[in-house]
Amino acid sequence: MEQYRLTAPSVLKCTIGLPASKSISNRALIIYALSGGRNMPQNLSDCDDTEVIIDALRYMPKEINIKAAGTAMRFMTAYLSVMRGTHTITGTERMKHRPIGILVDALRRLGADISYAGEAGYPPLRITGKSLKGGLLEIPGNVSSQYISALLMIGPMLKEGMTLHLMGDVISRPYIDLTLWTMHEFGADAEWTSADTIEVKAKPYTNRDYFIENDWSGASYWYEMMALNDNPDSEIRLTGLMDGSKQGDSVARYIFSLLGVKTTFETKQQGVPQTITIRKNGRCVPRLEYDFVNSPDLAQTFVVTCAAKNIPFRFTGLSTLKIKETDRIEALKIEMRKLGFVLHDVDGCELYWDGERCEPDFSQGIDTYEDHRMALAFAPYACKQEGLIINHPQVVTKSYPRYWDDLQRAGFGIEVRSEE
């Protein structure tokens, strides 16, 4: 087992070229392919999730292995449903236990030809693409937004378009809005017509040159380092981010303002990628309560940050964390105990820390559970604990392949270890 032993610098002064947005890249790639695929989007993410989509679209093999990429599984399932040909889409063992029945059922109601090649409700899937009629489709609003986004993106290709009615509470709405915004960028006619209904017209996409913004999720870990670094002279510049970004995780800048981190944009120009500077402002709330229903991927970052800063918290809206790359609720409870913090959950959808502590055990290292965000979110804790160990650190390639290189560029020491 490979391990990294981390040592943080006393002061953070660096400029970091963030990875491109995985969320936008994956959406833009599917839409680019649906539009006829003449001009590949520029500044694509180089992460695993995006690479598997690029490979699938480029080669279209009979068996498409998307490995551990949940986004790719969902987006490609919808894409293959409307493209001629028969394919089997599969992934890792973990992927074969991540549910996809809701999306398959919805596509079948549109007329898609999809069968299970293994256990019902889970990948692998055998898909024969064809022209679909479309029309009214109802699905629960509290499912993964990736199901909803997958359906929306094929909407313009349906003969009658699509009226998508989301029943009950709608979670992760910013990710749905990001999908609609990206669709608009390629000429789609798709709008919310009420609080729970989206109308997508049968209007083909137009192919165009497209440049992708950098990743606010990736930026959040640098905000975390700034929050945990004690030197008032620390300053980090992060490139390629937009003020007024459509990325749901751009909310990180506002939440971190409550935890002592100030954001300054180079200019006030909206809609153009630019460089931001983050610094300490020294003011923190005594307790943080936040509903992460619209940005669940930030939960791990703020769990580690708040506990490290001795700020009690209660985070809600976490129901989707149990079906991510791992059960993130349980993983957080286990790994935070190693750091000396006792977390509690409520029905798997809330997580809180009221200050309860236990004896830390740093010797085992932080396990990452084949989950990139476990490594990404726990590594900044090295600012508080010299010699923090991260197990299986290469999981970061799923979304931020250059993470460890960027940490070294910022002055972190990384000692590579191997444990049998």
C-alpha positions in Angstrom: 0.0 0.0 0.0 1.4 3.4 -1.0 1.2 6.2 1.6 2.1 9.9 1.6 3.4 11.5 4.8 2.6 15.2 4.6 4.4 18.2 6.1 2.8 21.6 5.7 4.8 24.9 5.2 4.6 27.6 7.8 3.4 30.1 5.3 1.4 29.6 2.1 2.4 31.8 -0.8 1.7 30.3 -4.2 -0.2 30.5 -7.5 -2.1 27.4 -8.4 -3.4 26.5 -11.9 -6.6 24.7 -11.0 -7.9 21.8 -13.0 -10.7 22.4 -15.4 -14.2 21.8 -14.1 -15.1 18.2 -14.2 -18.8 18.9 -14.0 -18.8 21.3 -17.0 -16.3 19.1 -19.0 -18.5 16.1 -18.7 -21.7 17.9 -19.7 -20.0 19.8 -22.5 -18.5 16.5 -23.9 -21.9 14.8 -24.0 -23.6 17.8 -25.6 -20.7 18.2 -28.1 -21.2 14.6 -29.2 -24.9 15.1 -29.5 -24.4 18.2 -31.6 -22.4 16.3 -34.2 -18.9 16.5 -32.6 -16.9 18.7 -34.8 -15.2 21.1 -32.3 -13.9 19.4 -29.1 -14.4 21.7 -26.1 -11.2 23.5 -24.9 -9.6 23.3 -21.5 -11.2 19.9 -20.7 -10.5 18.3 -17.3 -7.7 15.8 -17.3 -9.3 13.8 -14.5 -10.3 10.1 -14.7 -14.0 10.8 -15.0 -13.6 13.0 -18.1 -10.9 10.7 -19.7 -13.3 7.8 -19.7 -16.0 9.8 -21.5 -13.5 11.1 -24.0 -12.3 7.5 -24.7 -15.9 6.2 -25.0 -16.9 8.9 -27.4 -13.8 8.6 -29.5 -13.7 4.8 -29.9 -17.3 3.7 -29.0 -16.3 0.1 -28.3 -18.9 -2.6 -27.9 -18.0 -2.8 -24.2 -17.5 0.6 -22.6 -15.7 0.5 -19.2 -16.2 3.7 -17.3 -14.2 2.3 -14.3 -15.3 4.2 -11.1 -16.8 7.3 -12.8 -20.4 7.6 -11.6 -21.1 10.7 -13.7 -19.9 8.9 -16.9 -22.1 5.9 -16.1 -25.2 8.1 -15.9 -24.5 10.5 -18.7 -23.3 7.7 -21.1 -26.3 5.6 -20.3 -28.7 8.3 -21.6 -26.4 9.2 -24.5 -26.2 5.6 -25.7 -30.0 5.3 -25.6 -30.3 7.8 -28.4 -27.3 6.9 -30.5 -27.4 4.0 -33.1 -25.7 0.8 -32.1 -25.6 -1.7 -29.3 -23.1 -1.4 -26.4 -22.6 -2.8 -22.9 -21.5 -0.2 -20.3 -19.8 -1.5 -17.2 -17.3 -0.3 -14.5 -15.5 -1.3 -11.3 -17.0 -3.7 -8.7 -18.0 -0.7 -6.6 -19.8 0.7 -9.7 -21.7 -2.6 -10.1 -23.2 -1.9 -6.7 -24.2 1.7 -7.3 -27.9 1.9 -8.2 -29.0 3.1 -11.6 -32.6 1.7 -11.7 -34.3 5.1 -11.5 -32.5 6.3 -14.6 -33.0 3.1 -16.5 -36.7 3.1 -15.7 -37.1 6.7 -16.8 -35.3 6.0 -20.1 -37.4 2.9 -20.7 -40.6 5.0 -20.3 -39.2 7.2 -23.1 -38.9 4.0 -25.2 -35.2 3.2 -24.6 -34.0 -0.4 -25.2 -31.9 -1.1 -22.1 -31.5 -4.5 -20.3 -29.4 -5.5 -17.2 -26.4 -7.6 -18.0 -26.1 -8.5 -14.3 -28.1 -7.7 -11.2 -31.4 -5.8 -11.9 -31.1 -2.2 -10.9 -27.3 -2.0 -11.2 -24.6 -1.9 -14.0 -23.6 -3.4 -16.3 -26.2 -2.4 -18.9 -26.8 -3.5 -22.4 -28.1 -0.6 -24.5 -29.4 -0.5 -28.1 -29.8 3.1 -29.1 -32.6 4.4 -31.3 -34.8 7.4 -32.0 -37.0 8.2 -29.0 -40.3 10.0 -29.0 -40.1 11.9 -25.7 -43.0 13.7 -24.0 -44.0 13.9 -20.3 -41.7 12.2 -17.8 -42.0 12.1 -14.1 -39.2 11.2 -11.7 -38.5 11.9 -8.0 -36.8 15.2 -7.4 -34.7 13.8 -4.5 -32.6 11.4 -6.6 -29.1 12.2 -7.8 -29.0 15.3 -10.0 -26.9 13.3 -12.4 -30.0 11.2 -13.3 -31.9 14.4 -14.1 -29.0 16.0 -16.0 -28.5 12.8 -18.1 -32.2 13.0 -19.1 -32.2 16.7 -19.8 -29.2 16.6 -22.1 -30.8 14.1 -24.5 -34.1 16.1 -24.4 -33.3 18.2 -27.6 -32.8 14.9 -29.5 -36.3 13.5 -28.7 -38.9 13.8 -31.4 -41.3 15.6 -29.1 -38.8 17.1 -26.7 -39.4 16.5 -23.0 -41.4 17.8 -20.2 -39.6 16.7 -17.0 -41.7 16.9 -13.8 -39.7 16.4 -10.6 -41.9 15.1 -7.8 -41.3 16.0 -4.2 -38.3 17.9 -2.9 -35.7 18.8 -5.5 -32.1 18.3 -4.3 -28.8 19.5 -5.9 -30.7 22.2 -7.9 -27.5 24.1 -8.8 -26.2 21.0 -10.7 -29.5 20.9 -12.7 -29.1 24.6 -13.4 -25.5 24.0 -14.5 -26.8 21.4 -17.0 -29.4 23.8 -18.4 -26.8 26.6 -18.6 -24.4 24.4 -20.6 -27.2 23.2 -22.8 -28.1 26.9 -23.5 -24.4 27.5 -24.5 -25.0 25.0 -27.3 -28.2 26.5 -28.5 -30.8 24.3 -26.6 -34.2 25.6 -25.7 -34.7 24.3 -22.1 -36.2 26.2 -19.2 -37.9 25.8 -15.8 -41.6 26.5 -16.4 -42.4 26.1 -12.7 -40.6 25.2 -9.5 -40.7 21.5 -10.3 -41.0 21.3 -14.1 -38.5 21.7 -16.9 -39.5 22.0 -20.6 -37.0 20.9 -23.2 -37.9 21.7 -26.8 -37.0 19.4 -29.7 -34.4 21.7 -31.1 -31.0 20.3 -32.2 -27.8 21.5 -30.5 -25.5 23.7 -32.5 -21.8 22.9 -32.5 -19.5 25.7 -31.4 -16.1 26.5 -29.9 -16.4 26.2 -26.1 -13.9 27.0 -23.3 -14.4 25.4 -19.9 -14.0 27.2 -16.6 -11.7 25.8 -13.9 -13.0 23.9 -11.0 -14.5 25.5 -7.8 -14.5 22.0 -6.1 -10.7 21.9 -6.6 -10.5 25.5 -5.3 -12.3 24.5 -2.1 -9.3 22.5 -0.8 -7.0 25.5 -1.1 -9.6 27.5 0.8 -9.4 24.8 3.4 -5.6 25.1 3.6 -5.9 28.8 4.0 -8.5 28.4 6.8 -6.2 25.9 8.6 -2.9 27.8 8.1 -2.1 30.1 11.1 0.2 32.6 9.3 -1.5 35.9 8.7 0.8 36.6 5.7 -0.4 33.6 3.8 -1.8 34.3 0.3 -2.9 31.9 -2.5 -3.8 32.8 -6.0 -6.1 30.5 -7.9 -6.5 30.7 -11.7 -9.4 30.4 -14.2 -12.5 31.0 -11.9 -15.5 33.1 -12.7 -17.4 35.5 -10.5 -21.0 34.5 -10.7 -20.0 30.9 -11.7 -22.8 28.4 -12.4 -20.9 25.7 -10.6 -22.8 24.7 -7.4 -19.5 24.4 -5.5 -18.7 28.1 -6.0 -20.7 28.6 -2.9 -17.5 27.5 -1.1 -16.2 31.1 -1.2 -19.2 32.3 0.8 -19.1 29.6 3.4 -15.3 30.0 3.9 -15.9 33.7 4.4 -17.6 32.6 7.7 -14.4 30.6 8.5 -11.9 33.4 8.2 -11.0 33.4 4.5 -11.5 36.4 2.2 -11.8 36.2 -1.6 -10.7 38.9 -4.0 -11.2 38.8 -7.8 -8.7 40.5 -10.1 -11.5 42.4 -11.8 -15.3 42.7 -11.4 -15.9 41.2 -14.9 -18.5 38.4 -14.8 -18.5 35.4 -17.1 -14.8 35.6 -17.9 -12.3 33.2 -16.2 -9.8 35.1 -14.0 -7.5 34.8 -11.0 -8.6 35.1 -7.5 -6.6 35.8 -4.3 -7.6 34.2 -1.0 -6.2 35.5 2.3 -7.0 35.2 6.0 -9.4 37.8 7.5 -9.3 36.4 11.0 -13.0 36.3 11.8 -14.8 33.0 12.3 -18.3 32.0 13.4 -18.5 30.2 16.7 -20.7 27.4 15.2 -21.7 26.5 11.6 -25.0 25.0 10.5 -25.4 24.5 6.8 -27.7 22.6 4.4 -25.5 20.9 1.7 -28.4 19.6 -0.3 -27.3 21.8 -3.2 -23.5 21.1 -2.9 -23.0 17.7 -1.2 -19.4 17.3 -2.6 -18.3 20.1 -0.2 -19.4 18.2 2.9 -16.1 16.4 3.5 -14.1 19.7 3.1 -16.2 21.5 5.7 -16.3 18.6 8.2 -12.5 18.5 8.4 -12.2 22.3 8.4 -14.6 23.0 11.1 -13.4 20.2 13.4 -9.8 21.3 12.9 -10.7 24.9 13.8 -12.7 23.7 16.9 -16.0 25.0 15.4 -19.0 22.8 16.3 -21.2 22.1 13.3 -24.4 20.5 12.1 -24.6 19.7 8.4 -27.8 18.6 6.7 -28.8 17.6 3.2 -26.3 14.8 3.0 -28.6 11.9 2.0 -26.7 11.3 -1.3 -23.4 10.8 0.4 -24.2 7.2 1.2 -24.2 6.3 -2.5 -21.1 8.1 -3.7 -17.8 6.5 -4.3 -18.1 5.2 -0.8 -20.5 5.7 2.1 -19.1 9.1 2.9 -21.0 9.4 6.2 -19.5 6.3 7.7 -16.1 7.0 6.2 -16.0 10.5 7.7 -17.0 9.2 11.2 -14.3 6.5 11.1 -11.5 8.7 9.8 -12.3 11.8 11.9 -11.9 9.5 15.0 -8.3 8.9 13.9 -7.9 12.7 14.2 -9.6 12.7 17.7 -13.1 13.9 16.7 -16.3 12.0 17.5 -19.0 12.7 14.9 -22.6 11.6 14.9 -25.1 11.2 12.2 -28.9 11.3 12.1 -30.6 8.8 9.8 -27.7 9.0 7.3 -28.6 12.5 6.1 -27.2 14.7 8.9 -23.8 14.9 10.4 -22.8 16.9 13.5 -20.0 17.5 15.9 -20.6 19.1 19.2 -17.0 19.2 20.5 -16.8 15.6 21.6 -13.2 14.2 21.4 -11.4 10.9 21.7 -7.8 9.8 21.7 -6.3 10.4 18.2 -4.4 7.7 16.4 -2.3 9.0 13.5 -0.3 5.9 13.1 -2.8 4.1 10.7 -3.0 7.0 8.3 -6.2 8.3 6.7 -8.0 5.6 4.6 -9.4 6.9 1.3 -11.9 4.2 0.4 -11.3 4.6 -3.3 -12.9 8.0 -2.9 -10.9 11.0 -4.3 -12.6 13.5 -2.0 -11.5 11.7 1.1 -7.8 12.3 0.1 -8.4 15.8 -1.2 -10.3 17.0 1.9 -8.1 15.3 4.6 -4.7 16.3 3.2 -5.0 20.0 4.3 -5.3 18.7 7.9 -1.5 18.4 7.6 -1.5 22.2 8.4 -2.6 21.1 11.9 -0.8 17.7 12.3 2.7 17.4 11.0 3.4 14.0 9.4 -0.3 13.3 8.5 -0.4 10.1 6.5 -2.8 9.5 3.5 -3.3 5.9 2.4 -3.7 5.1 -1.3 -3.2 8.8 -2.3 -3.5 8.3 -6.1 -7.3 8.2 -5.8 -7.1 12.0 -6.5 -6.8 11.2 -10.2 -10.5 10.9 -10.4 -10.9 14.7 -10.2 -7.6 16.4 -9.5 -4.6 14.5 -10.9 -2.0 17.2 -10.2 -3.1 17.7 -6.6 0.1 16.3 -5.0 2.3 18.2 -7.4 0.4 21.4 -6.6 0.9 20.8 -2.8 4.6 20.4 -3.3 4.6 23.6 -5.4 2.9 25.3 -2.4 5.7 24.1 -0.1 4.3 20.9 1.3 6.7 18.1 2.0 5.6 14.7 0.7 7.4 11.6 1.8 6.4 8.5 -0.2 6.1 5.4 1.9 5.1 1.8 1.1 3.5 -0.5 3.6 2.8 -4.2 3.0 
